[in-house]
Amino acid sequence: MAGSAFRLDERVSHMEGQVNELSLRLSNVEGAIRHLEEQMDLRFETVDGRIDALDAKMSRQFERLDGKVDRQFIWLVGIQITTLVAIVAALISRG
């Protein structure tokens, strides 16, 4: 009976060692996950900053393009009106 109690103590000690080892490994995994989350957060912030900068740059370029199209439209209308006035003046002078 004393021998079996000794074996039981050994088995319990072995199981405690296994549980402690698993606990340590789990703590390491938790730490690694926490570290990975921090790295991902930093990278997402960086990407978000780049997206914001790109959005601002594209907005400025669209504003410049819009202004250029407006100027081109004004020139086009001005040329058409000038041409119309010249044609009307030519028709009037012939008549």
C-alpha positions in Angstrom: 0.0 0.0 0.0 2.8 2.4 0.8 4.3 1.6 -2.6 1.1 2.5 -4.4 0.9 5.8 -2.5 4.4 6.6 -3.5 3.5 5.9 -7.1 0.4 8.1 -6.8 2.5 10.9 -5.5 4.9 10.5 -8.4 2.0 10.5 -10.8 0.5 13.6 -9.2 3.9 15.4 -9.3 4.3 14.4 -12.9 0.8 15.8 -13.8 1.5 19.0 -11.9 4.7 19.4 -13.9 2.8 18.9 -17.1 0.1 21.4 -16.1 2.8 23.9 -15.1 4.5 23.4 -18.5 1.3 23.8 -20.4 0.5 26.9 -18.3 3.9 28.4 -19.2 3.4 27.6 -22.9 -0.1 29.1 -22.8 1.4 32.3 -21.3 4.0 32.4 -24.0 1.3 32.0 -26.7 -0.8 34.8 -25.1 2.3 37.1 -25.1 3.0 36.3 -28.7 -0.6 37.0 -29.7 -0.5 40.3 -27.8 2.8 41.3 -29.5 1.3 40.3 -32.9 -1.8 42.5 -32.2 0.4 45.4 -31.3 2.4 45.0 -34.5 -0.8 44.7 -36.6 -2.3 47.8 -35.0 0.9 49.8 -35.8 0.8 48.6 -39.4 -2.9 49.4 -39.8 -2.2 52.9 -38.5 0.6 53.3 -41.1 -1.6 52.0 -43.9 -4.5 54.2 -42.8 -2.1 57.2 -42.8 -1.0 56.4 -46.3 -4.6 56.0 -47.5 -5.5 59.4 -45.9 -2.5 61.0 -47.7 -3.4 59.4 -51.0 -7.0 60.5 -50.6 -5.9 64.1 -49.9 -3.5 64.0 -52.9 -6.3 62.7 -55.2 -8.7 65.3 -54.0 -6.2 68.1 -54.8 -5.7 66.6 -58.3 -9.4 66.4 -58.9 -9.8 70.0 -57.9 -7.1 71.1 -60.3 -8.6 69.0 -63.0 -12.0 70.5 -62.4 -10.6 74.0 -62.6 -8.8 73.2 -65.8 -12.0 71.7 -67.4 -13.9 74.9 -66.3 -11.3 77.1 -68.0 -11.4 75.0 -71.1 -15.2 75.2 -71.2 -15.1 78.9 -70.9 -12.6 79.2 -73.8 -14.7 76.8 -75.9 -17.9 78.9 -75.3 -16.0 82.1 -76.0 -14.6 80.7 -79.4 -18.1 79.6 -80.4 -19.7 83.0 -79.6 -16.9 84.8 -81.5 -17.4 82.5 -84.5 -21.2 83.0 -84.3 -20.7 86.8 -84.2 -18.3 86.6 -87.2 -20.8 84.5 -89.2 -23.7 86.8 -88.4 -21.6 89.9 -89.2 -20.6 88.3 -92.6 -24.2 87.5 -93.4 -25.3 91.0 -92.5 -22.6 92.6 -94.6 -23.6 90.5 -97.7 -27.2 91.3 -97.4 
